[in-house]
Amino acid sequence: MTPRAGLDLEPEQQRRYGRLGALLFAAGAIGTLPAAFLLEPVPGAEVLLVTALGLTSGLICWFLPWARMPNWSIDLLATAGTLEVLLVAHLVDETYRVLYFAVVVFAALALPTRRRVAIQFGLVVLALAEPITHETGGREHARILLLFTPALVIVAVAVRYLRETLEQRERASQAFAREAIQLAIRLRRGTSGREAERAADLAELERAVEKLR
């Protein structure tokens, strides 16, 4: 399926963001392990379980053929991250909910439209609100939800703004380069002599234009 301009990721982009998701899974699993042993009481086998889960998820995501997968697979990757953070927060400790920030950063950076980012953001907020429905200390969980939500909004907006700004600058640079090459083509066509050399130059310039489209 051909990517829709501005709505879908290119295969190479999808591969790159899939690999980024893999690294985030692995980094989250390893990076939070030392802090887990400072909890009171010290958690047991569940820490090793969630660490193994994060590493396994990262390993699987690293080797998936992202460039050939459906475009919504990156959305599914972000959702999987939200579900894993929710699971870890239940099994180990609620402080692991800070990892929701990594999910939001990934979604705001990787997903091509604001609508798709908003959906993933909504899933994160639902995951944050989930303990309120069935755990004791609902007031404390509500306080954390009200604290995390605006902070997550700030992070998502900042990352998205940077992404879109860089994309606009890249498009402007490509447009300028394309116009410069097209001008060179027109000038080269207006010259005479050395027909073979002129034809080779024109072919090379036209290939450069195609690369910029």
CYANA upper distance limits for C-alpha pairs under 8 A (distance plus 0.5 A):
  3 PRO  CA      7 LEU  CA      7.91
  3 PRO  CA      8 ASP  CA      5.60
  3 PRO  CA      9 LEU  CA      6.82
  3 PRO  CA     10 GLU  CA      6.59
  4 ARG  CA      8 ASP  CA      5.77
  4 ARG  CA      9 LEU  CA      8.46
  6 GLY  CA    112 PRO  CA      7.01
  6 GLY  CA    113 THR  CA      7.87
  7 LEU  CA    112 PRO  CA      6.24
  7 LEU  CA    113 THR  CA      6.59
  8 ASP  CA     71 ASN  CA      6.87
  8 ASP  CA    112 PRO  CA      6.54
  9 LEU  CA     13 GLN  CA      6.36
  9 LEU  CA     14 GLN  CA      6.34
  9 LEU  CA     71 ASN  CA      7.13
  9 LEU  CA    111 LEU  CA      8.27
  9 LEU  CA    112 PRO  CA      6.92
 10 GLU  CA     14 GLN  CA      6.64
 10 GLU  CA     67 ALA  CA      8.39
 11 PRO  CA     15 ARG  CA      6.69
 11 PRO  CA     66 TRP  CA      7.79
 11 PRO  CA     67 ALA  CA      4.72
 11 PRO  CA     68 ARG  CA      7.44
 12 GLU  CA     16 ARG  CA      6.68
 12 GLU  CA     67 ALA  CA      6.56
 13 GLN  CA     17 TYR  CA      6.66
 13 GLN  CA     67 ALA  CA      8.41
 14 GLN  CA     18 GLY  CA      6.46
 14 GLN  CA     66 TRP  CA      6.36
 14 GLN  CA     67 ALA  CA      6.25
 14 GLN  CA     71 ASN  CA      8.03
 14 GLN  CA     74 ILE  CA      7.69
 15 ARG  CA     19 ARG  CA      6.73
 15 ARG  CA     65 PRO  CA      7.81
 15 ARG  CA     66 TRP  CA      5.20
 15 ARG  CA     67 ALA  CA      5.60
 16 ARG  CA     20 LEU  CA      6.75
 17 TYR  CA     21 GLY  CA      6.67
 17 TYR  CA     74 ILE  CA      7.99
 17 TYR  CA    110 ALA  CA      6.56
 18 GLY  CA     22 ALA  CA      6.88
 18 GLY  CA     61 CYS  CA      7.00
 18 GLY  CA     62 TRP  CA      7.49
 18 GLY  CA     64 LEU  CA      8.47
 18 GLY  CA     66 TRP  CA      6.70
 18 GLY  CA     74 ILE  CA      7.19
 18 GLY  CA     77 LEU  CA      8.22
 19 ARG  CA     23 LEU  CA      6.86
 19 ARG  CA     61 CYS  CA      7.13
 19 ARG  CA     62 TRP  CA      5.67
 20 LEU  CA     24 LEU  CA      6.77
 21 GLY  CA     25 PHE  CA      6.78
 21 GLY  CA     58 GLY  CA      7.79
 21 GLY  CA     61 CYS  CA      7.64
 21 GLY  CA     77 LEU  CA      7.64
 21 GLY  CA     78 ALA  CA      8.36
 21 GLY  CA    106 PHE  CA      7.89
 22 ALA  CA     26 ALA  CA      6.90
 22 ALA  CA     57 SER  CA      7.46
 22 ALA  CA     58 GLY  CA      4.47
 22 ALA  CA     59 LEU  CA      7.08
 22 ALA  CA     60 ILE  CA      8.09
 22 ALA  CA     61 CYS  CA      5.49
 22 ALA  CA     62 TRP  CA      5.76
 23 LEU  CA     27 ALA  CA      6.40
 23 LEU  CA     58 GLY  CA      6.60
 23 LEU  CA     62 TRP  CA      8.25
 24 LEU  CA     28 GLY  CA      6.35
 24 LEU  CA     58 GLY  CA      7.86
 24 LEU  CA    102 ALA  CA      8.11
 25 PHE  CA     29 ALA  CA      6.77
 25 PHE  CA     54 GLY  CA      5.73
 25 PHE  CA     55 LEU  CA      7.00
 25 PHE  CA     57 SER  CA      6.89
 25 PHE  CA     58 GLY  CA      5.44
 25 PHE  CA     81 GLY  CA      7.99
 26 ALA  CA     30 ILE  CA      6.70
 26 ALA  CA     54 GLY  CA      6.14
 26 ALA  CA     55 LEU  CA      5.30
 26 ALA  CA     56 THR  CA      8.47
 26 ALA  CA     57 SER  CA      8.05
 26 ALA  CA     58 GLY  CA      5.62
 26 ALA  CA     59 LEU  CA      8.25
 27 ALA  CA     31 GLY  CA      5.93
 28 GLY  CA     32 THR  CA      6.50
 28 GLY  CA     54 GLY  CA      7.60
 28 GLY  CA     99 LEU  CA      7.95
 29 ALA  CA     33 LEU  CA      7.03
 29 ALA  CA     50 VAL  CA      7.73
 29 ALA  CA     51 THR  CA      5.26
 29 ALA  CA     52 ALA  CA      8.04
 29 ALA  CA     53 LEU  CA      8.39
 29 ALA  CA     54 GLY  CA      5.52
 29 ALA  CA     55 LEU  CA      6.75
 30 ILE  CA     51 THR  CA      7.21
 30 ILE  CA     55 LEU  CA      8.35
 32 THR  CA     36 ALA  CA      7.01
 33 LEU  CA     37 PHE  CA      7.68
 33 LEU  CA     47 VAL  CA      7.96
 33 LEU  CA     51 THR  CA      7.72
 34 PRO  CA     38 LEU  CA      7.88
 35 ALA  CA     39 LEU  CA      7.67
 36 ALA  CA     42 VAL  CA      7.89
 36 ALA  CA     43 PRO  CA      7.67
 36 ALA  CA     47 VAL  CA      7.65
 36 ALA  CA     92 VAL  CA      8.36
 37 PHE  CA     42 VAL  CA      6.09
 37 PHE  CA     43 PRO  CA      7.39
 38 LEU  CA     42 VAL  CA      7.09
 39 LEU  CA     43 PRO  CA      7.52
 43 PRO  CA     47 VAL  CA      6.93
 43 PRO  CA     92 VAL  CA      7.16
 44 GLY  CA     48 LEU  CA      8.25
 45 ALA  CA     49 LEU  CA      6.71
 46 GLU  CA     50 VAL  CA      6.68
 46 GLU  CA     91 LEU  CA      6.91
 46 GLU  CA     92 VAL  CA      7.07
 47 VAL  CA     51 THR  CA      6.62
 47 VAL  CA     91 LEU  CA      8.50
 47 VAL  CA     92 VAL  CA      6.92
 48 LEU  CA     52 ALA  CA      6.51
 49 LEU  CA     53 LEU  CA      6.67
 50 VAL  CA     54 GLY  CA      6.64
 50 VAL  CA     88 VAL  CA      6.84
 51 THR  CA     55 LEU  CA      6.73
 52 ALA  CA     56 THR  CA      6.43
 53 LEU  CA     57 SER  CA      6.54
 54 GLY  CA     58 GLY  CA      6.65
 54 GLY  CA     84 GLU  CA      8.39
 55 LEU  CA     59 LEU  CA      6.61
 56 THR  CA     60 ILE  CA      6.64
 57 SER  CA     61 CYS  CA      6.58
 58 GLY  CA     62 TRP  CA      6.55
 59 LEU  CA     63 PHE  CA      7.18
 60 ILE  CA     64 LEU  CA      6.81
 65 PRO  CA     69 MET  CA      6.99
 66 TRP  CA     73 SER  CA      8.43
 69 MET  CA     73 SER  CA      7.10
 72 TRP  CA     76 LEU  CA      6.92
 73 SER  CA     77 LEU  CA      6.68
 74 ILE  CA     78 ALA  CA      6.93
 74 ILE  CA    110 ALA  CA      8.11
 74 ILE  CA    111 LEU  CA      7.72
 75 ASP  CA     79 THR  CA      6.82
 75 ASP  CA    107 ALA  CA      8.12
 75 ASP  CA    111 LEU  CA      7.66
 75 ASP  CA    116 ARG  CA      7.96
 75 ASP  CA    120 GLN  CA      7.92
 76 LEU  CA     80 ALA  CA      6.60
 77 LEU  CA     81 GLY  CA      6.85
 78 ALA  CA     82 THR  CA      6.98
 78 ALA  CA    103 VAL  CA      6.70
 78 ALA  CA    106 PHE  CA      7.71
 78 ALA  CA    107 ALA  CA      6.76
 78 ALA  CA    120 GLN  CA      7.44
 79 THR  CA     83 LEU  CA      6.83
 79 THR  CA    120 GLN  CA      7.17
 79 THR  CA    123 LEU  CA      7.93
 80 ALA  CA     84 GLU  CA      6.66
 81 GLY  CA     85 VAL  CA      6.76
 81 GLY  CA    103 VAL  CA      6.70
 82 THR  CA     86 LEU  CA      6.74
 82 THR  CA    100 TYR  CA      7.14
 82 THR  CA    103 VAL  CA      6.98
 82 THR  CA    123 LEU  CA      7.91
 82 THR  CA    124 VAL  CA      6.59
 82 THR  CA    127 ALA  CA      7.79
 83 LEU  CA     87 LEU  CA      6.68
 83 LEU  CA    127 ALA  CA      8.25
 84 GLU  CA     88 VAL  CA      6.63
 85 VAL  CA     89 ALA  CA      6.57
 85 VAL  CA     96 TYR  CA      7.35
 85 VAL  CA     97 ARG  CA      6.90
 85 VAL  CA     99 LEU  CA      6.94
 85 VAL  CA    100 TYR  CA      7.23
 86 LEU  CA     90 HIS  CA      6.88
 86 LEU  CA     97 ARG  CA      7.70
 86 LEU  CA    127 ALA  CA      6.85
 86 LEU  CA    128 LEU  CA      8.40
 87 LEU  CA     91 LEU  CA      6.66
 88 VAL  CA     92 VAL  CA      6.13
 88 VAL  CA     93 ASP  CA      7.58
 88 VAL  CA     96 TYR  CA      7.20
 89 ALA  CA     93 ASP  CA      5.41
 89 ALA  CA     94 GLU  CA      5.07
 89 ALA  CA     95 THR  CA      7.39
 89 ALA  CA     96 TYR  CA      5.74
 89 ALA  CA     97 ARG  CA      6.52
 90 HIS  CA     94 GLU  CA      7.22
 92 VAL  CA     96 TYR  CA      8.37
 97 ARG  CA    128 LEU  CA      8.11
 98 VAL  CA    102 ALA  CA      8.50
 99 LEU  CA    103 VAL  CA      7.38
100 TYR  CA    104 VAL  CA      6.82
100 TYR  CA    124 VAL  CA      7.24
101 PHE  CA    105 VAL  CA      6.63
101 PHE  CA    152 LEU  CA      6.93
101 PHE  CA    155 VAL  CA      8.22
102 ALA  CA    106 PHE  CA      6.62
103 VAL  CA    107 ALA  CA      6.69
103 VAL  CA    124 VAL  CA      8.50
104 VAL  CA    108 ALA  CA      6.56
104 VAL  CA    120 GLN  CA      7.98
104 VAL  CA    121 PHE  CA      6.88
104 VAL  CA    124 VAL  CA      8.23
104 VAL  CA    152 LEU  CA      7.51
104 VAL  CA    155 VAL  CA      8.06
104 VAL  CA    156 ALA  CA      6.60
105 VAL  CA    109 LEU  CA      6.58
105 VAL  CA    155 VAL  CA      7.37
105 VAL  CA    156 ALA  CA      6.57
105 VAL  CA    159 VAL  CA      7.11
106 PHE  CA    110 ALA  CA      6.32
107 ALA  CA    111 LEU  CA      6.03
107 ALA  CA    117 VAL  CA      6.14
107 ALA  CA    120 GLN  CA      7.28
107 ALA  CA    121 PHE  CA      8.41
108 ALA  CA    114 ARG  CA      8.41
108 ALA  CA    117 VAL  CA      6.17
108 ALA  CA    156 ALA  CA      6.11
108 ALA  CA    157 VAL  CA      8.22
108 ALA  CA    159 VAL  CA      6.53
108 ALA  CA    160 ARG  CA      5.75
109 LEU  CA    159 VAL  CA      6.80
109 LEU  CA    160 ARG  CA      6.72
109 LEU  CA    163 ARG  CA      6.83
111 LEU  CA    116 ARG  CA      6.93
111 LEU  CA    117 VAL  CA      6.66
112 PRO  CA    116 ARG  CA      7.93
113 THR  CA    117 VAL  CA      7.03
114 ARG  CA    118 ALA  CA      6.55
115 ARG  CA    119 ILE  CA      6.86
116 ARG  CA    120 GLN  CA      7.02
117 VAL  CA    121 PHE  CA      6.62
118 ALA  CA    122 GLY  CA      6.56
119 ILE  CA    123 LEU  CA      6.90
120 GLN  CA    124 VAL  CA      6.87
121 PHE  CA    125 VAL  CA      6.86
122 GLY  CA    126 LEU  CA      6.71
123 LEU  CA    127 ALA  CA      6.68
124 VAL  CA    128 LEU  CA      6.72
125 VAL  CA    129 ALA  CA      6.67
125 VAL  CA    145 LEU  CA      8.05
125 VAL  CA    149 THR  CA      7.31
126 LEU  CA    130 GLU  CA      6.51
127 ALA  CA    131 PRO  CA      8.40
128 LEU  CA    145 LEU  CA      6.44
129 ALA  CA    133 THR  CA      8.01
129 ALA  CA    141 HIS  CA      7.86
129 ALA  CA    142 ALA  CA      7.64
129 ALA  CA    145 LEU  CA      6.76
130 GLU  CA    134 HIS  CA      8.14
131 PRO  CA    135 GLU  CA      5.88
131 PRO  CA    138 GLY  CA      7.85
131 PRO  CA    141 HIS  CA      7.13
132 ILE  CA    136 THR  CA      8.25
132 ILE  CA    137 GLY  CA      8.24
132 ILE  CA    138 GLY  CA      5.29
132 ILE  CA    139 ARG  CA      8.23
132 ILE  CA    141 HIS  CA      6.25
132 ILE  CA    142 ALA  CA      7.03
133 THR  CA    138 GLY  CA      8.02
137 GLY  CA    141 HIS  CA      6.96
138 GLY  CA    142 ALA  CA      6.56
139 ARG  CA    143 ARG  CA      6.71
140 GLU  CA    144 ILE  CA      6.84
141 HIS  CA    145 LEU  CA      6.71
142 ALA  CA    146 LEU  CA      6.69
143 ARG  CA    147 LEU  CA      6.64
144 ILE  CA    148 PHE  CA      6.40
145 LEU  CA    149 THR  CA      6.41
146 LEU  CA    150 PRO  CA      7.63
147 LEU  CA    151 ALA  CA      7.32
148 PHE  CA    152 LEU  CA      6.47
149 THR  CA    153 VAL  CA      6.72
150 PRO  CA    154 ILE  CA      6.77
151 ALA  CA    155 VAL  CA      6.88
152 LEU  CA    156 ALA  CA      6.55
153 VAL  CA    157 VAL  CA      6.53
154 ILE  CA    158 ALA  CA      6.58
155 VAL  CA    159 VAL  CA      6.65
156 ALA  CA    160 ARG  CA      6.49
157 VAL  CA    161 TYR  CA      6.45
158 ALA  CA    162 LEU  CA      6.83
159 VAL  CA    163 ARG  CA      6.69
160 ARG  CA    164 GLU  CA      6.63
161 TYR  CA    165 THR  CA      6.51
162 LEU  CA    166 LEU  CA      6.66
163 ARG  CA    167 GLU  CA      6.75
164 GLU  CA    168 GLN  CA      6.65
165 THR  CA    169 ARG  CA      6.83
166 LEU  CA    170 GLU  CA      6.62
167 GLU  CA    171 ARG  CA      6.67
168 GLN  CA    172 ALA  CA      6.68
169 ARG  CA    173 SER  CA      6.65
170 GLU  CA    174 GLN  CA      6.67
171 ARG  CA    175 ALA  CA      6.60
172 ALA  CA    176 PHE  CA      6.71
173 SER  CA    177 ALA  CA      6.65
174 GLN  CA    178 ARG  CA      6.47
174 GLN  CA    212 LEU  CA      6.46
174 GLN  CA    213 ARG  CA      8.49
175 ALA  CA    179 GLU  CA      6.68
175 ALA  CA    212 LEU  CA      8.32
176 PHE  CA    180 ALA  CA      6.69
177 ALA  CA    181 ILE  CA      6.70
177 ALA  CA    212 LEU  CA      8.32
178 ARG  CA    182 GLN  CA      6.62
178 ARG  CA    209 VAL  CA      6.09
178 ARG  CA    212 LEU  CA      6.94
179 GLU  CA    183 LEU  CA      6.60
180 ALA  CA    184 ALA  CA      6.77
181 ILE  CA    185 ILE  CA      6.70
181 ILE  CA    205 LEU  CA      6.77
181 ILE  CA    206 GLU  CA      8.36
181 ILE  CA    208 ALA  CA      8.00
181 ILE  CA    209 VAL  CA      7.13
182 GLN  CA    186 ARG  CA      6.85
182 GLN  CA    205 LEU  CA      8.20
182 GLN  CA    206 GLU  CA      8.32
182 GLN  CA    209 VAL  CA      7.80
183 LEU  CA    187 LEU  CA      6.74
184 ALA  CA    188 ARG  CA      6.49
184 ALA  CA    205 LEU  CA      8.21
185 ILE  CA    189 ARG  CA      6.59
185 ILE  CA    202 LEU  CA      6.49
185 ILE  CA    205 LEU  CA      7.02
185 ILE  CA    206 GLU  CA      8.06
186 ARG  CA    190 GLY  CA      6.94
187 LEU  CA    191 THR  CA      7.36
188 ARG  CA    198 ARG  CA      7.46
188 ARG  CA    201 ASP  CA      8.34
188 ARG  CA    202 LEU  CA      7.52
189 ARG  CA    198 ARG  CA      8.08
189 ARG  CA    202 LEU  CA      8.05
193 GLY  CA    198 ARG  CA      8.33
194 ARG  CA    198 ARG  CA      6.66
195 GLU  CA    199 ALA  CA      6.54
196 ALA  CA    200 ALA  CA      6.77
197 GLU  CA    201 ASP  CA      6.73
198 ARG  CA    202 LEU  CA      6.69
199 ALA  CA    203 ALA  CA      6.65
200 ALA  CA    204 GLU  CA      6.72
201 ASP  CA    205 LEU  CA      6.71
202 LEU  CA    206 GLU  CA      6.60
203 ALA  CA    207 ARG  CA      6.73
204 GLU  CA    208 ALA  CA      6.87
205 LEU  CA    209 VAL  CA      6.92
206 GLU  CA    210 GLU  CA      6.85
207 ARG  CA    211 LYS  CA      6.90
208 ALA  CA    212 LEU  CA      7.10
209 VAL  CA    213 ARG  CA      7.17
